[in-house]
Amino acid sequence: MKKVAIVGAGGFVGARFVEMALLDRDLFTGWEVVPVIRQPRGLGRLSKFGLTNHRVADAAKPETLVSAFVGCDAVVNLTMGDNTRTLPDVQNLHTGCVAAKVPLLIHMSSAEVFGRCATPGLNDESPWFSSHWMEYAREKGKAEDWLRALPQVPTSVVTLRPGLVWGPRSPWVAGPAQMIFNGSAVLIDDGRWSCNLCHVDNLIYDILAVIQSANATPGLYNVGDPGRPDWRTYFTGLAAEMGFSDAHFHLLKESDFKESILNKIFTMKDVSAAKAIKRRMRSQTKEKIKFWLLKMRRKLNPPDGVIRRGPNLTKGIWWLQTTRYHLPVTKFQSVFQPANQLTFAQGVAQTGEWLRFSGFSRTEQAVE
């Protein structure tokens, strides 16, 4: 049996990867999945399986990685931590792979490095958008550059760039579903712009195609769903599964977005500099700021179960819903030829079951 270490096995994609490996052993024939978690509590989502082959390691502590990777034939980096740790963690993971003699490292980047994909003809080798307003995207781009410059021996590196990873338990499903549920969902320009989706199961099929390849070709690859929809199709699909029609959406224009001071504050708190300041604050000061932000947030977002009539248009929603072009995924498809890709209709049906199970249905909606 070959072994693949999943770093970040406690997260959304990592937990689903381990779950699929345990529930469909035929799909993973010849491979044993080794969950790597930072702390034992990271196995919370997977505790029902009674795992015993997990390993504990921290990407920020390189001395813990080598022993976690020894005996593995591939390592998949699915970590999601502080943005300032993106590049250092990737460097530590690669060093650990080399020391443990792991022949293949699969790193997860993001299609967000291209911003709104405003330029036609973007491809896998196009330069990333270095002036991106999201720190997350800029740090992902820096990690790509560092990995691209490496010699591909003894450890070769395959970097994947999925779009919005959706499916059951995804924040890119739960967030829109909550807005549809409370009546604040927005479609910009009638939802006609590109929605670069990548279903979590399709992403796992893509990763599996790489590790099962006889000779994985190093490089950067865009990955995504076949037949990716526009935003109207995506929101309408989710709404239909929840029992709502598209009449439930607020229709706005791209020019309608004006960033408020409060929105800027909520965006700033996720920047590394702000996090560094926060770490140095007195606890009493933190509590006062937290109380003020909570008070302001409640004005914008009433308690769960209350229908909110106004549109919820944040900078993130405006940015994503004005993405101009689909990123091509033909390079990855031709090199690795992944199987078992879910269609959009199949993905929506599967996701709808989870939404209804989680209480996101019209029958559960409260009235003001």
C-alpha positions in Angstrom: 0.0 0.0 0.0 1.2 3.5 -0.9 0.6 6.2 1.6 -0.6 9.8 1.0 -0.4 12.2 4.0 -3.3 14.8 4.1 -2.0 17.9 6.0 -5.0 19.7 7.3 -7.2 16.6 7.6 -9.4 18.4 10.2 -10.5 21.0 7.7 -13.4 21.1 5.2 -11.6 19.6 2.2 -9.2 17.4 4.3 -12.0 15.8 6.3 -14.0 15.1 3.1 -10.9 13.5 1.5 -10.4 11.1 4.4 -14.2 10.4 4.6 -14.3 9.5 0.9 -11.2 7.3 1.2 -12.8 5.3 4.1 -16.3 5.1 2.4 -15.1 4.2 -1.1 -12.0 2.0 -0.8 -12.3 0.9 -4.4 -11.7 4.5 -5.5 -8.5 4.6 -3.5 -7.3 1.2 -4.5 -3.6 0.8 -3.5 -3.5 3.9 -1.4 -3.8 4.4 2.4 -4.8 7.9 3.5 -2.8 9.2 6.5 -4.5 12.2 8.2 -2.1 14.7 9.6 -3.5 17.1 12.1 -2.0 19.9 14.2 -3.8 18.9 17.4 -5.8 15.7 18.4 -9.0 17.7 18.5 -8.5 18.3 14.7 -10.0 14.8 14.2 -13.4 15.9 15.6 -15.2 15.7 12.2 -13.7 12.2 11.6 -14.1 10.8 15.1 -17.0 8.6 14.1 -14.5 6.5 12.0 -12.3 5.6 15.0 -9.1 6.5 13.1 -5.8 5.1 14.5 -3.3 5.9 11.7 -3.3 9.7 12.1 -0.2 11.7 12.8 0.3 14.9 14.7 2.4 17.6 13.2 2.4 21.4 12.8 3.4 23.1 9.6 4.8 26.0 11.7 7.1 23.5 13.5 9.3 21.9 10.8 10.8 19.4 13.3 7.4 17.7 13.6 6.9 17.2 9.9 9.7 14.7 8.9 8.4 12.0 11.3 4.9 12.6 10.0 5.9 12.2 6.4 8.3 9.2 6.7 7.0 6.3 4.6 4.6 8.4 2.6 4.6 8.5 -1.2 2.8 11.8 -1.5 1.8 14.8 0.7 -1.2 17.0 0.1 -1.2 20.5 1.6 -4.7 21.5 2.6 -3.8 23.7 5.5 -5.8 26.9 6.0 -4.2 29.1 8.6 -3.0 32.7 9.1 -2.2 34.3 5.8 1.2 35.3 7.0 2.0 31.6 7.5 1.1 30.6 3.9 4.6 30.9 2.5 6.6 29.8 5.6 4.3 26.8 6.0 4.8 25.8 2.4 8.6 26.1 2.7 8.5 24.0 5.9 6.3 21.3 4.2 8.6 21.1 1.2 11.7 20.8 3.5 9.9 18.1 5.4 9.1 16.2 2.2 12.7 16.4 1.0 14.0 15.2 4.4 11.5 12.3 4.5 12.2 11.4 0.9 8.6 12.0 -0.3 8.6 12.1 -4.1 5.5 14.2 -4.5 4.0 17.3 -2.9 0.6 18.6 -3.9 0.0 22.2 -2.9 -3.4 23.9 -2.8 -3.4 27.4 -4.1 -6.5 29.3 -5.3 -8.0 30.7 -8.5 -8.3 33.9 -6.4 -4.7 34.7 -7.3 -6.1 36.0 -10.6 -8.5 38.4 -9.0 -11.7 38.9 -11.0 -10.1 37.2 -14.1 -10.7 40.5 -16.0 -8.3 39.6 -18.8 -9.4 37.2 -21.5 -7.0 34.4 -22.3 -5.8 33.8 -18.8 -4.1 30.4 -18.5 -2.3 28.2 -16.0 1.0 30.1 -16.6 -0.4 33.6 -16.5 1.1 35.9 -13.8 -1.0 36.3 -10.7 -2.6 39.6 -9.8 0.0 41.1 -7.5 -2.0 44.2 -6.5 -4.9 42.1 -5.2 -6.7 43.7 -2.2 -7.0 40.3 -0.5 -3.9 39.4 1.6 -5.0 35.8 1.2 -4.6 35.9 -2.6 -1.3 37.8 -2.5 0.3 35.3 -0.1 -1.0 32.4 -2.2 0.7 34.0 -5.2 4.0 34.4 -3.3 3.9 30.7 -2.4 3.3 29.8 -6.0 6.3 31.8 -7.1 8.5 30.1 -4.5 7.4 26.6 -5.5 7.7 27.3 -9.2 11.4 28.2 -8.7 12.3 25.0 -7.0 14.2 22.1 -8.6 11.8 19.2 -9.1 14.1 16.6 -7.5 14.0 14.8 -5.2 10.4 16.1 -4.5 8.3 17.2 -7.4 5.5 19.8 -6.8 2.1 20.0 -8.4 0.2 23.1 -7.5 -3.6 23.2 -8.0 -5.8 26.3 -8.2 -9.4 25.5 -7.5 -12.1 28.2 -7.6 -14.8 28.4 -5.0 -14.9 25.0 -3.3 -18.5 24.2 -2.7 -20.6 21.2 -1.7 -22.0 20.0 1.7 -20.5 21.8 4.7 -18.8 24.4 2.5 -18.8 28.0 3.6 -19.5 28.9 -0.1 -22.8 27.1 0.3 -23.7 27.9 3.9 -23.1 31.7 3.3 -25.3 32.1 0.2 -27.9 29.7 1.7 -28.1 31.9 4.8 -28.6 35.0 2.7 -31.3 33.2 0.5 -33.0 32.0 3.7 -33.2 35.4 5.3 -34.0 37.3 2.1 -30.8 39.3 1.7 -29.2 37.4 -1.2 -27.9 39.6 -4.0 -27.3 39.1 -7.7 -25.1 41.7 -9.4 -25.9 42.5 -13.1 -28.6 39.8 -13.0 -25.9 37.2 -12.0 -24.5 36.9 -15.5 -20.8 36.9 -14.6 -18.6 33.9 -14.2 -18.8 31.6 -11.1 -15.6 29.6 -11.0 -16.9 26.7 -8.9 -15.0 23.5 -7.9 -17.1 20.9 -6.1 -15.2 19.5 -3.1 -15.7 15.9 -4.5 -14.3 17.0 -7.9 -11.3 18.6 -6.2 -10.6 15.3 -4.4 -11.0 13.4 -7.7 -8.5 15.8 -9.2 -6.0 15.3 -6.3 -6.5 11.5 -6.6 -5.7 11.7 -10.3 -2.4 13.3 -9.5 -1.3 10.9 -6.9 -2.4 7.9 -9.0 -0.5 9.2 -12.0 2.4 7.0 -13.0 4.6 10.1 -13.4 2.9 13.3 -12.1 4.1 16.2 -14.2 5.1 19.1 -12.0 3.6 22.6 -12.5 0.7 24.8 -11.9 -2.8 23.7 -12.9 -6.2 25.4 -12.8 -8.9 23.0 -11.7 -12.7 23.4 -11.6 -16.0 21.8 -12.4 -17.1 20.9 -15.9 -19.6 23.3 -17.4 -19.2 26.0 -14.7 -22.3 28.2 -14.3 -22.9 31.9 -13.9 -23.9 33.3 -10.5 -27.6 33.3 -11.3 -27.5 29.6 -12.2 -25.6 28.8 -8.9 -27.9 30.9 -6.6 -31.1 29.7 -8.4 -29.9 26.1 -8.0 -29.3 26.5 -4.3 -32.6 28.4 -3.8 -34.6 25.7 -5.6 -33.2 23.0 -3.3 -34.3 25.2 -0.3 -37.8 25.8 -1.7 -37.3 29.4 -2.9 -37.6 31.1 -6.3 -35.3 33.6 -8.0 -37.8 36.3 -7.1 -36.3 36.1 -3.6 -33.1 37.8 -4.8 -32.1 41.5 -4.8 -31.0 42.6 -8.3 -28.2 45.2 -8.2 -25.7 46.7 -10.6 -22.0 46.5 -10.3 -21.9 50.2 -9.8 -24.2 50.0 -6.8 -21.4 48.9 -4.5 -20.0 51.6 -2.2 -17.7 50.4 0.6 -18.9 51.6 4.0 -16.6 52.5 6.9 -18.0 49.5 8.8 -17.3 47.2 5.9 -13.7 48.4 5.8 -13.3 47.7 9.5 -14.6 44.2 9.1 -12.2 43.7 6.2 -9.2 45.2 8.1 -9.5 42.9 11.1 -8.5 40.0 8.9 -5.3 41.7 7.8 -2.1 40.4 9.4 -1.0 43.8 10.7 -4.4 44.1 12.4 -4.0 40.7 13.9 -0.5 41.6 15.2 -1.9 44.7 16.9 -4.7 42.6 18.4 -2.2 40.2 19.9 -0.6 43.2 21.8 -3.9 44.6 23.1 -5.0 44.4 26.7 -7.9 42.0 27.2 -10.2 44.8 28.4 -9.6 46.7 25.2 -10.3 43.7 23.0 -13.6 43.1 24.9 -14.7 46.7 24.3 -13.9 46.6 20.6 -15.5 43.1 20.3 -18.7 44.4 22.0 -18.9 47.5 19.7 -18.4 45.3 16.5 -21.0 42.8 17.7 -23.4 45.6 18.3 -22.9 47.1 14.8 -23.0 43.6 13.2 -26.4 42.9 14.9 -27.8 46.0 13.3 -26.8 44.6 9.9 -27.6 41.0 10.6 -30.6 40.3 12.8 -30.7 37.1 14.9 -31.1 33.8 13.1 -34.6 33.0 12.0 -35.6 36.6 11.3 -36.2 37.6 7.7 -34.0 40.4 6.6 -35.5 42.4 3.8 -32.5 44.5 2.7 -29.7 43.3 0.3 -26.4 42.1 1.9 -23.8 43.5 -0.5 -20.3 43.2 0.9 -17.0 43.9 -0.9 -16.3 40.1 -1.1 -19.7 39.4 -2.7 -19.3 42.3 -5.2 -15.8 41.2 -6.1 -16.7 37.5 -6.7 -19.9 38.2 -8.6 -18.1 40.5 -11.0 -15.5 37.9 -12.0 -15.4 38.2 -15.8 -14.1 34.9 -17.2 -14.0 31.2 -16.4 -10.4 30.0 -15.9 -9.5 27.2 -18.4 -8.9 23.8 -16.9 -8.0 22.0 -20.1 -4.3 21.7 -19.2 -5.1 19.7 -16.1 -7.7 17.6 -17.8 -5.3 16.6 -20.6 -2.4 15.8 -18.4 -4.1 13.9 -15.6 -7.5 12.9 -17.1 -9.5 12.8 -13.8 -12.5 10.5 -13.6 -15.8 10.6 -11.8 -16.4 14.3 -12.2 -19.8 15.5 -10.8 -21.9 17.6 -13.0 -23.4 20.9 -11.7 -26.9 19.2 -11.5 -25.5 16.3 -9.5 -23.6 18.7 -7.2 -26.6 20.8 -6.5 -28.8 17.8 -5.7 -26.2 16.4 -3.3 -25.8 19.8 -1.7 -29.5 20.3 -1.4 -29.8 17.2 0.7 -27.3 18.7 3.2 -29.0 22.1 3.1 -32.4 20.6 4.0 -30.9 18.4 6.7 -29.2 21.5 8.2 -32.5 23.4 8.3 -32.1 25.6 5.2 -35.5 25.1 3.8 -38.6 27.3 3.3 -40.6 25.2 5.8 -38.1 26.2 8.5 -38.1 29.9 7.7 -39.4 32.2 10.5 -41.6 35.2 10.0 -40.9 38.7 11.3 
